[in-house]
Amino acid sequence: MAISFTLSLIVPSTAADEPPNILLIIADDMGRDASPCYPEGTEKPVMPTVERLCRDGVVFDNFYATPVCSSTRATILTGRYGFRTGVGAAVGRNTSNGLPLSETTLFQFIDRYAPEKYAQAVIGKWHLATVDNGDADHPQMAGADFYSGVIRGTIDDYYRWPKTQNGDTEMVEGYVTSVLTDIAIDWIGNQGERPWFLWLAHVAPHLPIHLPPGDLIANRDLDGTAKDLRARPRDYYLASLEALDAEIGRLLAGLPQPVLDNTIILFLGDNGTPNRTVQPPYERRRAKASLYEGGIHVPLIIAGKGVTRHGQRAEALANSTDLFATIATIAGIAPGDTDQWPEDSVSLVPLLMSNATTGRQYAYSELFGSLGSRGRRAEGHAIRSDRWKLMKTAGKGEQFFDLTEDPYEQNDLLQSERLAADADDALTHLRNEISRLQASK
């Protein structure tokens, strides 16, 4: 179901302009193979809203997150790597790796330093709360004015699920993607003339496999039976993305045009596609929960207010940590306004207006002992430059790839008898950068 909306193509804000509204949309477990804006994958979902964002905005070709949900969200929220915050794996209610309240979050940073007072909300999946850091109250303790959504990592049923709102949890009926969209529409509508920052973190297309409402998806001949769900998980996964796209379209189309004209939209996947539904050239065990490209190289699109590079692609390296500085900059905060800028975050705003570079020479990702993984074999870190990638995991030790010649990591250069001089130099540089990072903790 395609819904029409018009993004105004406006020059970057000046001090005299209205402060822009900021809409951050996170698709849960959406890899590049499932995105219409990227070359990977053999079958794409029908996502006209996301395609429109790609045409009107900037598509980031080298954006890196972490392999699992919680750690990516923590990097965005703090602008810091997981080895600094302690969040490097999936967070469970009774685990000890929730986001500490001692961290300065993006919401607190904007509230403290933005020249205009922003209304701020989180709607959707949180996945950073434990019984030790505030539990259901954690989003607001972390600085959000309003929270409504799924406090844990996932739900058992897209049509009946636990909704937590400002600390209180109750079971609700209704397709979760649509209900979260309704809440977002209502919250934005209540903000009046105030600028707002909305962190809209959808559950979709995270498992479980399910059949979305028929009016939200393309005709995939899905019957929703247990047999069909087992036989065709990828079709249902793609249908979940189509329903997500339709509801994002409904949200944007429902905004008054002046509000939409003054809104910048950031859309991303938080990690790679699940193993059960991943598509070539990515492989099972090299998708979500892995440090291979299929687990951490994810989609990012930015469009709307202040974006002048319409329909362009950004090749510069970018990290999920960079969304902190990017959103803070959009909210009007300059580095000179405070000495509290997080050390791992670089603003991507220059890339929205020119084919510039951000100064980032490396993209970094990591994974701690992940809940649900078999043992701790996936634990490790990865770092890449514009061409080379060094990865070290508990299961396989070091691996080294030339991503220019081998973008899907089929040839571990450390298995060669001898490295070429440029490869050997690059390996030394990446090892040194890892040592520098770890020493900076």
N, C-alpha and C positions, 0 to 999 in steps of 0.2 A: 504494500500500500504506500504509494508515494504522496507526500504532502508538500505543497509548494511553500517556499519561503524565499525572501530576498535578502541577501547579505549586502549591506551598503559598503561600497569600496571607498573608504575614508582615509585621508592622509593621517600620519601619526599625530597623537595628541600633543597639544601644547599646554602650557600652564593655564591658559584661559579656557581650555576646553573642559567639558564635563569629565570627571574621572570615569574611566570605562568600567562597565560591568565585566566580570570575569567568570566564565563558565568552563570548568574543568570536568570533562566526561571520561570516565575510566570504564573500558570494556574488560571484563574479567576473563582472562585466559584467551585472548584474541591475538593470535600470532600473525605474522606477515602473510603466511599461506592462506589465511582466511580473510585478508583485507583486499578490497577491490583496487587499492592504490599501489599495490606492490606486485612484483613479477612472480614471486613464488606461488606454488599451489596449482593444482590441476582443475579445480572447480571453485568458483567464487560465489558467495552469497549475493543476492540482489539487494544492494544498499545504495539507493539513489541519494539519500541524505549525506552519507559519508562521501560519495562521489562528488557531490556539490561542494562540500567543504574542500576537497582536493582541488577542484577547479578554481575555487575562489581564494584559496590560501596557499600555504607552503607545506609540502610533504617532506618530511625528514627521512633521508635514506639511510642514515647511520646513527639511529637512536637506540641506546642500550639501557635496559632495565635489569632487574635481577630475575632469577629463575622462578620465583614463587611470589604469591600475592602480598603477604605481609611486608616482606622486606622492601619491595618496590614502593609500597605506600609510605613506609617509614622514610625512604630516601627523599621522596617528594616533600613530605611533611616537615623534614628537618634540614634538607640540603646536605646531609652528611651520610657517609658510607656506613654500612652495618657494623663494621668492626669498631666504630666509634659509639654507636647507639645501642649495640647489643641485639639488634633485630636483623637476623640474617637467615631466618627460616620461618615457616608457617607458625603463627601464634595460636595456641589453644587456651581455653579459659583457665586451665589449671597449670599452664606452663609458666616458666619464669622469664620468658623472653618478650614480654609485651613492651611497648614503647614507654620508656621511663618518663615520669612527669617532670623530671629535671631538664628534659630537652626543651629548647625553645622551638615551638612549632610555627609553621607559616601563618596560622591564624593569629597567634600572639604577636608575631613580628609585624604583620600588617596593622594590627590594632595599635601597636606601640609606635610605629614609625610612619605610616602612611599619612600624607598631608590631609586627606579627607577620611572621615569615619566611614568604614565599610560595614554593612550588614554581612554576616558570614554564616554559612550553614554547610553541614554535611548531610546529604541524603543518599542512602544506599548502604553498601557494604563497608564496614569499618575494619575489622580483622586485626586490630592492634591492642585490644583490651584483654586483661586477665583479672583474676580475683585480687591480684596484688597491686594493680595500678588504677583502680577505680571501677573496673568491670563495666556495667552498663552506663555509668556516668562518665566514662573516660573521654568520649569525644568532646563533651563540654568542658571537662577539666583540662583538656588539651587546647581549649580556646575557641571552639565553635559556639556561636550564639544559639544555634538550633541543631538538633540531630534527630533524624528519623530514618530507620532502615534496619538492616541486618547487622547486628553487632558481631556475629561470629563469621567464620570463614565461608560457610555455604549453608544451604537449606536442603531439606529432604524432598520438598514438594514446591514447585513454582506456583501452585494455586492455593496452598495453605501453608503459612509460614509465620515465624515469630517476628513481629515488628517491635523494635525498641524505639521509643520516642522520649527524648529527654529523661532517660533513666528508667522508664517503665516499659515492661515487655508484655505483650499479649499476642495470642494467635489471631491472625486475620485471614480472611478469604479474599481471593482475587489474584490475577496473574501478576507476579511480582514486578515485572518490567513496567506494566501499565500503572500499577499502584504507585511505584516510585516516581513515575512521570507525573501523575496527578499531584503528588505531594510537592514536587518541584514547581509545577505550574502555580499551585496555591501559594507557596512561599514567595516566589518572585512577585506574584500579584499583590502581596501584602507589604512590599518594600517601599511603595510610593516613589518619591524622588531620590531616595538614598541609593548610592552606588552599592553594588553587592558582589560578593564572591561566593559562588556555589560550587562545592565539591560534590559532583553527582557521580557516585560510584555504583554502577549497575552490577547486579549479580550475573546477568547474562554475559557470555554464553557458558559460564561455569557449569559443570555437571551438577545435578543429574540430567540425563537425557530426558526430554519431554516433548510434547506436542504443543506449540504455541497456538493462540487463537487464530483461526483460519483467515480472518480479515487482515492480519498483520504480516502474512508471509506470501511468498510466491507459490505457485502451484507445484508442489513437490510430490503429490500423490502419497501423502503420509496418512496412515490410519490410526496411529497412536497405540496400537496393540503392543503387548509385551513382546510378541514375536518380532514385530516390525522394528521396535525400539532396539532390540538386540542385534538385528540383522543390519540395520542402517544407521549406526550412531552418527556418522558424519553428516548425513542428510538432516538429522534433527539438530545437530550442532549448528549447521549453516542456517537452518530455519530460525533458530534462536537469535542469531545475528540479524536476520531479516526483520524479526519482530522488534529487536532493539533499534534498528535503523528507523523503522516506522514510528516508534515512539519518540525518538530524538527529533524526527521531522515534525511530529505533532507538537512537541514542546516549542520548537523554534517558530513554527507557523502560528502558534498561539500567542507569541509575544507581540505587544504593540510595536509597530514599525520603528518608532523613535527609540524604544528600549533595545530592539534587535540591532538597530544601527549603531548603538553605543556599547555593543557587547563583543568581546573577543572570546573565541571558542578554542579550547585545546582538547583534542580527542586523542586518546592513546589506548593501547593494550598493555596490561601490566606485566605480562610474561608470555612465553610462547604457548602454542596450542597444546592441549593435552595429548598424551601418547595415543589414546584411543581414537582420536579424530584427526591426527596430524596428516598432512599431505606432502608428497614429494615436492621439492628435493629434500625436505627434512625427513628424519627417520624416527621411529620409536626409540625411546631411551636417549634421544638427542633433541627432545622437544621440551615441554614444560618440566621443571625440576632438574634441568641439566644446564651446564655452562657452555654447551655448544651453541652455535648461532641460532638454532631452532628454539632454544629456551630463553635467550636474552636479547636477541636482535628483533625489535618490535616496532609496530607502527606508531607514528606521531604525526598529527596534522594540526596546524594552527591557522585559523581564518577569522575574519571579522575586523572589528575596529582596530585601526593602526597598521594592518597588514597591507603592504603595497606590492608585494611580489606575488601577484595573482597567478595561480596555476604553475608555480615554479617549484623546483626541488632543491633542497639544501643537502649538500654532500658532507658538510662539516660533521665531525664527531660530536655526539651529544649524549649525556647521561641523564637518567631519571632524576638524579640529584639537581640537575640544572633547572628543573621546573620551579624549584623554590625561588631562585634568583630571578627567573623569567617572570613569574607571577608578581613577585615583589616589585620588580621594575615597572611592570604594567600598572601596578597600584600607585606608582608615583614615587617610590623610594629609590634613592640613588646611593651608591656605595659610600659616598662621603657623608651621608646622613647618620651613619652609625658605624662603629667598629665591630658590630656583632654579625657581620655577614658570615654565613657558614663556609668553611674552608673548602668544601668539595663541590660548590655550586657556581656555575657560570651562566650569565643571562644569555638566552637565545634571541632576545629582541633584535639585535642587529641583523640577524638572518631573516627577519620578517620584512626588512626594508631594502636589503642589498645582499648581493652574493659575497658576504664578508666571511670572516672567520671569527670564532669566539676566543681563540687562544688556547683552546683545549687540544692537547697533543695526544691524549690517551683517553680511551673509554674503559671503565673498570666495572666489574661485577663480581659478586661473591655469593656463596651459599654455605650456610652452616649445616650441621646435622639436621636434615629436614624431617619434620614429622611425616610419617607415612612412607618414607623412603626405606628401601631395604638396607638395613644397617646404616652406615654413614659413608657409603662409597661415593656419593655425589659431592660431599663436602669439599670446598676448595675455592679458588678464585680464578678470574680470567682478566686479562688486560690486552687491549689492542691499540696499535697506532693506525695510521692511515692504511698501512699495508699488512702488517704482521700481527699475529695473535699468539700470546703465550697463555696456556691454561695449565693449572695444576690441581689435581683432585686426589682425594685419599685413595681412590680405587686404581687410578692409572698413572699417577705421578705427573711429571711434566709432559705436555704436548705442545707442539709449535707448528703454526700454519702460516702460509702465505695466502692471505685472503684475496689478493688480486688475481692470482692464478688458480686458487682453490677455495672459492667462497663458501663451499659447504663441507670443508674440513675432511676430505677423504685421504689426504696425504700428510701424515705426521712427519715433519722434516727431521725430527730427532731420531727417526728410524734410519735416516741416511747415514752412510759411512762418514761423509764429510759435508759440512755446510759450506755454501758459497760465502764469499767474504761479506757481502751485504747482509745476508741472512744471519751470519755469525755476529756481526755488529748489532743488528736489530735485537737479537736474542739477549745480548749483554745489556743493551739499553732497557729492555723490558724487565729483565731481572732486577736491574738497579732501581727502576721506578717502583717495583713492588716493595723492595727493601726500604725505599724512602717513605712510601706510604705507611707501611707497617710501623716504621720507626716514629712516625708523626702522631701515632695514637696517643 
